Each structure stands twice: as structure tokens, then as C-alpha cells.
């Protein structure tokens, strides 16, 4: 397993096209025994941008194993955050904090009214790094005068909440 993974990482670092068929074959085993193969598939596509690679990565982004999903979501965000926007709420609801952090990154890069609300909701994330990153993202976005008032509203919404994490981050933000 470890040798296969390292080989896939190395090949993915060397090649930026042409590995889609191999990745498709490896990604096909959704059983627990296929974990190494799915990790290898995501690693093979670490520099690919083709439509087929994106399709495979989107399927791997839904993988129940966070180690696979974080590789796939991370690559999709690198290619284009808009590829993750349709599933951003699912990404934000993931049990893994690294995946939720990637969701925060998508919201930051594509600020809409709904995304600002979702970003503010991350102020009370159970994991400190996620909530701090959400606060920093809101603060950075507040530099845009078109977004500033909306961000203040979202901060106030969290400030009247009951969750101590959200209260803390909203107070720091405001």
C-alpha cells in the first residue's frame, strides 16, 4: 500500500495529463479494501485539469473516507473553486476539519450573500482552525465596501447566538 501510494504521488507530480484512465480504474473500488486505490487515484490527478479528471475528482470528493475526499476537494479548489460551489454545503458539513477548511476557502473565493452567511456559520465550527480561518476570511472580505455591511450583519447575527465559539469569533471580527 505505501509503495503504491508513493508511486502514485510521484507519477502525479511528474505528469499533468494522460493518467485519467488509470485513475478511473483505481477509483472504481468503493469498498474499504479499495481505500489505497482511491487514494492513489486522487494522487495521480494532482496536476490534471481535463474534464475527465475533474469528473473523477468530483466523484472522489464524495468519498466517505476523508483522506480521499480532502485530496479530491483540494485539487478541485486549485483548478477552480466554482467546481466545488454546487456541493459546498456538503463539504462544510463533513466531519473532517480539513475538508470543512476547504469549504471555507471556496466561500472566501466566491463571496455571495448566501456564502457570507455560510461563512459566518463557520464561526462556531468545533475545530478552532476552521473558525479562525472563517473569521479571517470575513475580515479580509470586509475590506470590500460592497460586502462590509453584510459582514457586519452576519457578525451581529452570530453575536446574539448562544454558542460560545461563535460569540468569541464574532466579537473578535466586529
C-alpha positions in Angstrom: 0.0 0.0 0.0 2.5 2.6 1.0 4.7 1.9 -2.0 1.7 2.1 -4.4 0.7 5.5 -2.8 4.2 6.9 -3.1 4.4 5.8 -6.7 1.1 7.4 -7.5 2.2 10.6 -5.8 5.4 10.7 -7.8 3.7 9.9 -11.1 1.0 12.6 -10.3 3.8 15.1 -9.6 5.5 14.3 -12.9 2.6 14.1 -15.3 -0.1 16.7 -15.8 -2.1 14.7 -18.4 -2.8 11.2 -19.6 -3.4 9.4 -16.2 -7.2 9.7 -16.3 -7.9 6.1 -17.4 -5.6 4.7 -14.7 -7.3 7.0 -12.1 -10.7 5.9 -13.3 -9.8 2.2 -12.8 -8.4 2.8 -9.4 -11.3 5.0 -8.2 -13.8 2.3 -9.1 -13.4 0.2 -5.9 -15.7 1.9 -3.4 -15.2 -0.8 -0.7 -13.0 -0.3 2.3 -10.4 -2.6 0.6 -10.2 0.0 -2.2 -9.0 2.8 0.0 -5.4 2.7 -1.2 -6.5 2.5 -4.8 -8.8 5.6 -4.3 -6.0 7.5 -2.6 -3.7 6.6 -5.5 -6.4 7.7 -8.0 -6.6 11.1 -6.3 -2.8 11.4 -6.2 -2.5 10.6 -9.9 -4.7 13.5 -10.7 -2.8 16.1 -8.6 -1.8 18.2 -11.6 -4.5 17.2 -14.1 -7.1 19.7 -15.4 -9.1 17.7 -18.1 -12.9 17.3 -18.0 -12.4 13.6 -17.3 -10.0 14.3 -14.4 -12.5 16.8 -13.0 -15.3 14.3 -13.2 -13.2 11.6 -11.4 -12.2 14.2 -8.7 -15.8 15.2 -8.2 -16.7 11.6 -7.6 -13.8 11.2 -5.2 -14.8 14.4 -3.4 -17.9 12.5 -2.2 -15.8 9.6 -0.9 -16.8 8.6 2.7 -13.1 8.4 3.6 -11.9 11.9 4.5 -8.3 11.2 3.3 -9.6 10.6 -0.2 -12.1 13.4 -0.2 -9.6 16.0 1.1 -7.2 15.3 -1.8 -10.0 15.5 -4.4 -11.7 18.6 -3.0 -8.3 20.3 -2.6 -7.5 19.7 -6.2 -10.9 20.9 -7.4 -10.4 24.1 -5.4 -7.0 24.6 -7.0 -8.4 24.1 -10.5 -11.5 26.3 -10.0 -13.4 26.9 -6.8 -16.6 27.1 -8.9 -16.3 23.3 -9.3 -17.0 22.9 -5.5 -19.7 25.6 -5.2 -22.6 23.2 -6.0 -21.5 20.9 -3.2 -20.1 23.5 -0.8 -22.8 22.8 1.9 -22.0 19.1 1.9 -18.3 20.0 2.1 -19.0 22.3 5.1 -21.0 19.5 6.8 -18.2 17.0 6.5 -16.8 15.5 9.8 -13.2 16.2 8.8 -12.0 19.7 9.6 -9.6 19.8 6.7 -12.5 19.3 4.3 -14.5 22.0 6.1 -11.5 24.3 5.8 -11.5 23.8 2.0 -15.2 24.7 2.1 -14.3 28.0 3.9 -11.7 28.7 1.2 -14.4 28.2 -1.5 -16.7 30.6 0.3 -13.9 33.2 0.6 -13.0 33.0 -3.0 -16.7 33.2 -4.2 -18.4 35.6 -1.8 -22.1 35.9 -2.4 -24.8 36.8 0.1 -25.5 33.1 0.8 -21.8 32.3 1.0 -21.2 35.1 3.5 -24.0 33.6 5.7 -22.4 30.1 5.4 -19.0 31.6 6.2 -20.4 33.3 9.3 -21.9 30.0 10.3 -18.4 28.5 10.4 -17.5 31.0 13.2 -18.8 28.4 15.6 -17.1 25.4 14.0 -16.0 22.8 16.5 -12.4 23.0 15.2 -10.5 26.1 16.1 -8.5 26.4 12.9 -11.7 26.3 10.8 -13.5 29.0 12.8 -10.4 31.2 12.9 -10.0 30.9 9.1 -13.7 31.8 8.7 -13.2 34.9 10.8 -10.1 35.9 8.9 -11.9 35.3 5.6 -14.8 37.5 6.7 -12.3 40.2 7.9 -10.5 40.1 4.6 -13.7 40.3 2.6 -14.9 43.3 4.8 -12.2 45.4 3.0 -14.6 45.4 0.1 -17.0 48.2 0.9 -19.8 46.4 -1.0 -19.6 43.4 1.4 -18.7 45.2 4.6 -22.3 46.0 5.8 -23.4 42.4 5.1 -20.5 41.0 7.0 -21.3 43.3 10.0 -24.9 41.9 9.9 -23.7 38.4 9.9 -21.3 39.1 12.7 -24.2 40.6 14.7 -26.3 37.6 13.9 -23.6 35.3 15.5 -23.1 37.7 18.4 -26.7 37.2 19.5 -26.3 33.5 19.4 -25.7 31.1 22.2 -22.6 29.1 21.0 -19.5 30.4 22.8 -17.3 29.7 19.8 -19.5 31.8 17.5 -19.7 34.5 20.2 -16.0 34.6 20.6 -15.2 34.8 16.8 -18.0 37.3 16.1 -16.7 39.6 18.9 -13.2 39.4 17.5 -14.4 40.0 14.0 -16.6 43.0 14.9 
